[in-house]
Amino acid sequence: MADVITALKELSTAPSEDAPFNKWLEFKEIVAFLKTNARQNEFVVYATIQHAFMHAIAVPMSLVNPPNVEDLMLWNCTATSSWGVCTTFSEPRSISISPPLDHTGSKTLDQGEQLVFSRRFEGRVGRKNYYEVLQKFVHLFDLHFLDERNAYCRIDKHGDIEEVIRIVMFPSQGGSYGGTVVTFNRKLLDEYLALTNSAIVRTFDFTRYRPSQFGGWSAPHLANYATDGDLSYRSHLEPGHASYLRGFQVVRPMITKAALIRRHDPTHDEDERQYASFIAQDWKNNVVREISCAPGATANYFTKSDLPFELSPAFFQIGGAFEI
């Protein structure tokens, strides 16, 4: 499949010809995209571009086993939600902090954790809108925002900069709508979900029409409801005119907490580790053989060993080339 950003952008572009446009209204490729992306390494957590909206929220795993479909279909929240001050002027008066996912329309999502925050500041030079990521997630994996990449990054095992969270912005051009797509590295997202005993509920709303020809929906109309595995949605199609697909997708981590413990335990399964082997000429013992790099399989002049061979630390031959 193409790059997830490119694929999503193409899916959100209305065809100009009538026949492709009518097929586009059927949404068949959107369902396939959601299913495929749920298994990809680059996972769309947030998207707001023409004809497409997606917003993923972490919720306690216990709340989606099984999910309350009727409750989750009532979702009504965006990434613009943030912390605020809540006051009550009736007696007794009170004041408190209101969390980002307060009154989402869904009791399940009300107990969730927002991962991406859309913010706006008029004091910024240039683009006023920008995006932040849940600080707990960023600190946990030692991620840092780099302006030149517009991404949260870290140093990988090769010493290179790795873009873990990408923020891709599309400028509006002419009469076209711009937008933003935020993707997370799926491996790290899974690790976070396993650590917090959570799953993802990804809400989505795809509304398709020709902006210059859309004046509203036929009234009244009935929506069709469907559940396809972890996808639940309602849809409506008016041939030649417009359609919508609105619902949610449950995405569970592909790693267990037990596997995570093993991954972070440096002493676990040491005997199952695999080490590289090479051909070496041991001049001290006058022998050529294949030798494993495993710590217990080699020795040197300064180590007393019962091994039938020892590697000279001064001079030996590897694979036909001499190295010191």
TORDREN-508967 format. One record per atom (N, C-alpha, C): x, y, z; residue in one letter. Coordinates in steps of 0.02 Angstrom, whole numbers, plus 50000, padded with zeros to 5 digits. Example, Ala and Ser with C-alpha at 12.3 -4.5 7.8 and 13.67 -1.06 7.14 Angstrom:
506604971650390A 506154977550390A 506604983550390A 506424988850354S 506844994750357S 506455000250394S 
***
This chain:
500424994050000M 500005000050000M 500445006250000M 500195011749970A 500575017949966A 500675020850036A 501115025750040D 501215029450102D 500535031450130D 500445030650196V 499795031650226V 499535038750216V 499985043650217I 499775050650208I 499515051550137I 499905049050089T 499705049650018T 499055046050005T 498985040050034A 498375036150024A 497765039750050A 497825042650110L 497265046150141L 497085052450101L 497595055850076K 497475061850035K 497115060049971K 497305054549940E 496975052449878E 496255050449891E 496135047049947L 495455044949964L 494995050949977L 495295056649993S 494905062550010S 494835067449953S 495025065349894T 494985069649835T 494405067449791T 493925071849779A 493335070149740A 493505069649666A 493325064049632P 493435063549560P 493005068549523P 493245070849466S 492875075849427S 492355072649382S 492485066649357E 492025063249312E 491445060049352E 490865059649320D 490265057149354D 490315049949377D 490545045449332A 490565038349349A 491045036949408A 491675039449406P 492115038549464P 491845041849527P 491515047549520F 491235051049578F 490695046849611F 490255043849572N 489725039649601N 490015033549636N 490545030749609K 490875025049642K 491215027349706K 491505033349704W 491845036149763W 491365037149821W 490725038649805L 490225039749856L 490065033349896L 490255027549870E 490075021249902E 490515019449961E 491095022649969F 491525021850028F 491865015050035F 491845010849984K 492135004149992K 492875004350009K 493245008849979E 493965009149991E 494135012150060E 493665015950090I 493775018650156I 493775013150209I 493315008650205V 493285003050252V 493924998950246V 494154997750185A 494784994050174A 495374997850203A 495385004450195F 495935008550221F 495965008050297F 495395008650330L 495375008350403L 495635001650429L 495414996250397K 495644989550418K 496384988750407K 496634990950350T 497344990250334T 497784994450380T 497585000650390N 497985005150432N 498015002750504N 497514998950527A 497514996350595A 498084991350605A 498394989050551R 498954984250556R 499614987250531R 499594993350508Q 500204996450480Q 500654999350534Q 501285000350517N 501765003150564N 501645010550577N 501355014050528E 501185021150537E 500425021750544E 500205023350604F 499505023250622F 499225030350625F 498675031550590V 498365038150590V 497985039150656V 498225043750696V 497905045450760V 497425051350752V 497595055750706Y 497175061750696Y 497215063850623Y 496655065750595A 496635068350526A 496035072950518A 496165078750491T 495625083250473T 495805086350406T 495555083250354I 495665085650286I 494995085450250I 494965088250190Q 494335088650155Q 494025081650148Q 493395081050168H 493005074950164H 493215069550215H 493665071050261A 493895065850307A 494055068750376A 493825065250428F 493995066850497F 494125060350534F 494685059950571M 494855054150611M 495175056650676M 494995053350731H 495275055350796H 495295049250842H 495895047150860A 495995041150901A 496095043050974A 495755039451018I 495775040651090I 495945034151126I 496375034451175A 496545028451215A 496025027751271A 495725021851277V 495225020551329V 495415014251367V 495205013451429P 495345007251466P 495105001151427P 495524995951424M 495364989951387M 494704986851410M 494564987251474S 493964984151502S 493324987251473S 493364993351446L 492774996651420L 492604994651349L 493044991051316V 492924989051246V 492934981551237V 492864977851292N 492834970551290N 492174967951319N 491624968251282P 491554971051215P 491384978551219P 491424982051162P 491254989151162P 490504990251166P 490304995751195N 489604997751196N 489475001751132N 489244998351081V 489175001351014V 488695007251016V 488135006351049E 487635011751052E 487915017951084E 488305017051137D 488615022751172D 489145026151129D 489585022151099L 490135024951060L 489905028450996L 489335026250969M 489085029550909M 488845036650922M 488795038550986L 488575045251004L 489165050151012L 489775048050994W 490365052251004W 490275059050971W 490525064151005N 490495070950979N 491075074951009N 491675073650985C 492265076951014C 492805077650960C 493255082450971T 493805083750925T 494445084750965T 494995085550930A 495645086650963A 495725093650990A 495235098050979T 495265104751008T 495105104751082T 494845099251108S 494695098751179S 495335099251220S 495295102551277S 495885103151320S 495645104051392S 496115105151437W 495935106451507W 495645113451514W 495195114251560G 494885120751571G 494645121451643G 494365127151657V 494095128551724V 493335127851722V 493075123851766C 492345122751770C 492085125951834C 491585130151826T 491295133551885T 490555132051890T 490315131751952T 489605130851966T 489375136552010T 488875140351985F 488645146252022F 488035144952064F 487735139152055S 487185137452100S 487475135152167S 487085135452218E 487325133652284E 487345126052293E 487855123152321P 488465126652341P 488925128052281P 489215133852279R 489645135652223R 490285131552225R 490555130152166S 491165126152162S 491575128152101S 492205126352102I 492645127552045I 493145121752042I 493275119351981S 493715113551973S 494015113551903S 494465108751892I 494785108051825I 494375103051784I 494215104951724S 493845100651679S 494335097251631S 494325090451625P 494785086951582P 494605087551508P 495065085851463P 494945086651391P 494335082751367P 494245076551390L 493705072351364L 493095072551410L 492915078551429D 492315079451471D 491725080751425D 491195076851432H 490595077651391H 490735076451317H 490995070551302T 491135068751232T 490515066151196T 489975065051233G 489385061951205G 489375054451218G 489955051651236S 490015044451249S 490305043351319S 489985039351359K 490245037851426K 490905034151422K 490995030151369T 491625026551361T 492195031451349T 492105036051302L 492635040851285L 492755045851341L 492245047151381D 492335051651438D 492875049151486D 492995042551485Q 493495039651530Q 494155038351494Q 494215040951433G 494815039851393G 495355044951404G 495875044451362E 496445048951366E 496595051551296E 496595058151289Q 496715061351225Q 497465061351210Q 497645059651148L 498345059051128L 498605065051090L 498165068251051V 498365074051010V 497935079951029V 498255085851032F 497905091951051F 498015097250997F 497455099650970S 497485105050920S 497435111750957S 497935116050947R 497955122450983R 498025128250934R 497865134150958R 497905140150916R 498135145950959R 498595149950931F 498855155850967F 498945161450917F 498585166950927E 498615172550880E 499295176050882E 499685174850934G 500345177950939G 500875174450897G 500715168750867R 501195165250824R 501285168850758R 501915168850734V 502055171550668V 501885166250616V 501515168250565G 501325163450514G 500705159550535G 500745152950528R 500175148650544R 500005149050618R 499375150350633K 499165151250703K 499015144550737K 498825139450698N 498665132950726N 499295128550732N 499325124650784Y 499865119850792Y 499615113950834Y 500015108750839Y 499795102550872Y 500295100350924Y 500025097950980E 500435095151034E 500225087851044E 500675083951074V 500545076951090V 500555076051165V 500135071551190L 500115070151262L 500815069751291L 500965073951340Q 501635074451367Q 501875068051399Q 501415064351429K 501605057951460K 501895053251408K 501585053051349F 501825048751294F 502505051051270F 502575057551260V 503205060451234V 503785059251282V 503675060251347H 504215059251396H 504385051951405H 503875047651403L 503985040551414L 504465037551364L 504415039751301F 504835036951248F 505405041751227F 505525046851268D 506065051651257D 506035054651187D 505445057351170L 505345060451105L 505425067951110L 505675070951056H 505805078151055H 505555081050990H 505225086850994F 504955089950934F 505495093750896F 505565092350832L 506035095750788L 505645099950738L 505745106550741D 505385111150697D 505505109550623D 506135108050606E 506305107050536E 505975100950506E 505765096250548R 505415090150524R 504675090250540R 504465094950583N 503775095250608N 503565088350633N 503995085450675A 503885078650699A 504205077850768A 503945073150807Y 504255071150870Y 504735065450855Y 505355066350875C 505885061850852C 506295059050911C 506685053950895R 507165051150942R 507765048550902R 508295046650937I 508875043650905I 508785036150904I 508825033050845D 508735025850841D 509375022150858D 509365015550853K 509935011450873K 510545012450828K 510435015350769H 510985016750722H 511275023750731H 510985027550776G 511215034350787G 510895039450741G 510375037350704D 510035041850658D 509405044650691D 509165050250665I 508545053250690I 507955049350662I 507515047150705E 506925043350685E 506305047550699E 505875048450649E 505255052050657E 504735047150683E 504545047950746V 504075043450779V 503355045850771V 503255052350778I 502595055350770I 502655060750716I 502315059750661R 502335064450605R 501725068950606R 501825075350595I 501285080150588I 501335083150519I 500895081050474V 500915083250404V 500345088050392V 500515094050371M 500005099250360M 499945100650285M 499325101250261F 499185102850192F 498915109950188F 499255114350153P 499005121150146P 498395121350100P 497945125950114S 497365126850069S 497605130450006S 497355128149950Q 497545131049885Q 496925132649846Q 496855139049827G 496265141049791G 495645139849832G 495185136049804G 494565134449840G 494605127949878G 495185124449875S 495245118049909S 495395118949983S 495175114050021Y 495255114050094Y 495925110950112Y 496285114050159G 496915111250181G 496785105950235G 497245105350282G 497125100650336G 497765097950366G 497685093150412T 498245090350449T 498125082850460T 498675079050457V 498655071950474V 499225070650524V 499065067350580V 499555065650631V 499595058050636V 500195055250627T 500285048050631T 500775046250687T 500665040450718F 501095037850771F 501435031450746F 502045030350769N 502375023950759N 501975018650797N 501745013550761R 501285008650792R 501615004650848R 502265003150840K 502604999250892K 502605002850958K 502745009450957L 502745013251019L 502045014351045L 501575015251000L 500875016051022L 500635009751056L 500805003951028D 500614997551059D 500934996851128D 501564998951134E 501904998451198E 501555002751250E 501355008751230Y 500995013251276Y 500325010251297Y 499965007351249L 499325004351264L 499394998451312L 499914994451301A 500024988751345A 500204991051415A 500614996251420L 500814998851485L 500225001651524L 499735004451489T 499175007751522T 498535003551520T 498594997151498N 498014992751493N 497454996051453N 497644998751395S 497165002651354S 497094999751284S 496595002151249A 496495000851178A 496325007451145A 496355007651079I 496185013651042I 495455013251019I 495095018751027V 494465019650993V 494575025350944V 494575023650880R 494695028750828R 494025030850798R 493815036950813T 493195039550785T 493335042050715T 492835041850672F 492935044250603F 492275046750575F 492345051550529D 491775054350493D 492015056250423D 491785052550373F 491945054050304F 491315056450269F 491325062650247T 490745065550212T 490965067550142T 490635064850092R 490855065750023R 490325069449982R 490545074449945Y 490095078449904Y 490525082949859Y 490215086349813R 490545091549774R 490365098249807R 490865101749835P 490705107849872P 490285112849833P 490405113349769S 490045118349729S 489325116249715S 489145109849729Q 488485107449712Q 488095104849772Q 488375105349832F 488055102449891F 487655107749928F 487005106549935G 486575111249970G 486235108250030G 486425102050048G 486125098750105G 485865091850087G 485625088350138W 485375081550130W 484635081550116W 484405076150083S 483695075250073S 483375074150141S 482815077150153A 482495076550219A 481795073750211A 481605068850253P 482055065450300P 482415059750265P 482945057150297H 483285051350269H 483475046550326H 483515040250309L 483695035050358L 484405032750346L 484795032150400A 485485029750395A 485495022250403A 485965019050371N 486065011850377N 486605010650430N 486485005950476Y 486965004250529Y 487284997550513Y 487944997150527A 488304990950512A 488874990050562A 489034983750576T 489624981950616T 490024976850578T 490654978350568D 491104974050530D 491724972850573D 491714967550613G 492274966250659G 492314971750711G 492884975150713D 492984980650761D 492764987350733D 492444987350675L 492174993450645L 491424993750654L 491174999350677S 490455000550681S 490315007450652S 489805007950611Y 489675014450578Y 488955014850553Y 488755020950540R 488125022150505R 488295025950440R 487905024750389S 488055027650324S 487415029650288S 487495034150241H 486935036350199H 487215038250131H 486875036150079L 487095037450011L 486525040249969L 486665045949938E 486205048949890E 486565049049823E 486425044049780P 486795043249717P 486845049749677P 487455051149653G 487565057049613G 487595063449652G 487485063149718H 487445069249757H 487955069349815H 487865064949865A 488305065049923A 488205058649964A 488665057650011S 488615051950057S 489025053350119S 488895049450172Y 489315050050232Y 489395043150265Y 489945042550301L 490105036550339L 490385038850406L 490035037450461R 490225040050526R 490195034350577R 490735033550617G 490725028250666G 491375028050706G 491575021950726F 492185021250766F 492495014450751F 493125013850769Q 493515007750760Q 493905006250823Q 493845000250849V 494234998150907V 494884994850882V 495444997350906V 496094994650887V 496464992650951V 496594986250958R 496914983651018R 497664982951007R 498064983451060P 498794982851053P 498994975951028P 499514975650987M 499754969350960M 500324966451002M 500384968851064I 500884966251110I 500554965751179I 500724960651216T 500454959851283T 500924962851335T 500674963951394K 501104966651448K 501644961551467K 501474955051464A 501974949851479A 502544950151429A 502384951051365A 502904951551314A 503324957851324A 503004963151348L 503354969351362L 503844968551419L 503654964751469I 504104963351526I 504714959551501I 504604954551459R 505164950651432R 505634955051391R 505334959751352R 505734964051310R 506184968551351R 505954970751409H 506344975351450H 506774971851502H 506734965151505D 507144961351552D 507784959151519D 508364962051537P 508994960351503P 509234953251517P 508954949951568T 509184943151585T 508724937751558T 508174939751527H 507684934751505H 507894931451440H 507834924951438D 507954921051378D 508654922051350D 509154922651394E 509834923551369E 510054917551327E 509824911551345D 510034905651307D 509724905451238D 509194909351226E 508864909251161E 509134914651114E 509594918751140R 509874923951097R 510304920851043R 510294923850984Q 510694921450928Q 511274926250915Q 511864923350906Y 512464927450895Y 512754925850827Y 513054930950797A 513374930050731A 513984925550738A 514144922050683S 514744917750681S 515204920250625S 515844918550631F 516324920550579F 516874915250576F 517224915150519I 517794910650510I 518424914150536I 518774910850582A 519354913950613A 519954909150610A 520544911950601Q 521164908150605Q 521514909950670Q 521534905250714D 521864906350779D 522594904250771D 523034909150767W 523744907650756W 524054904250817W 523814905650875K 524104902650935K 524014895050935K 523394892950915N 523254885750916N 523284882650846N 523444886850796N 523524884450728N 522904880650705N 522324884050709V 521694880950690V 521254886050655V 520874883850605V 520384888050570V 519704884850579V 519224888550603R 518554885750613R 518034891350617R 517394889450614E 516854894250624E 516744895250698E 516744901450720I 516704903050791I 516124907850803I 515724906250854S 515174910550873S 515414916450913S 515064922050908C 515234928050947C 514924927751017C 514564922351034A 514264921751100A 514804922251154A 514664925951208P 515174927051259P 515484920551286P 515104915251290G 515374909051317G 515734904651267G 515774906851204A 516074902651151A 516774904751132A 517034910151161T 517714912451144T 518114913851207T 518754914151199A 519214915851253A 519804919651223A 520284921651264N 520884925051238N 521494922951279N 522064926051265Y 522684924351299Y 522624925251375Y 522224930051395F 522204931951466F 521644928451504F 521264924251471T 520704920851502T 520834913351505T 520814910451565K 520884903251572K 520244900051549K 520294895251502S 519704892451472S 519804885151456S 519264881251460D 519264874251440D 519074873351368D 518984878951332L 518794878451261L 519364875351222L 519204871551169P 519724868451128P 520114873451086P 519914879851087F 520264884851048F 520234891451085F 520684895851067E 520694902651094E 520834907451038E 520524913351041L 520654918450990L 521224922851014L 521694923950970S 522244928450986S 521994935650984S 522094939551036P 521864946451036P 522304950850993P 522894948250973A 523364952450937A 523254952250861A 523124946250834F 523124945850761F 522764939450740F 522194940150704F 521864934350677F 521524936150612F 521344931050574Q 521074932050508Q 520314930650509Q 519914935150479I 519194934350476I 518974934350403I 518664928950382G 518374928650315G 518864930150260G 519494928350267G 519974929450215G 520334936150219G 520124940550265A 520454947050273A 520774947350343A 521374950350346F 521704950850410F 521494957150446F 521384956550511E 521214962250553E 521624962150616E 521794968050640I 522174968550704I 521704970650758I 
***
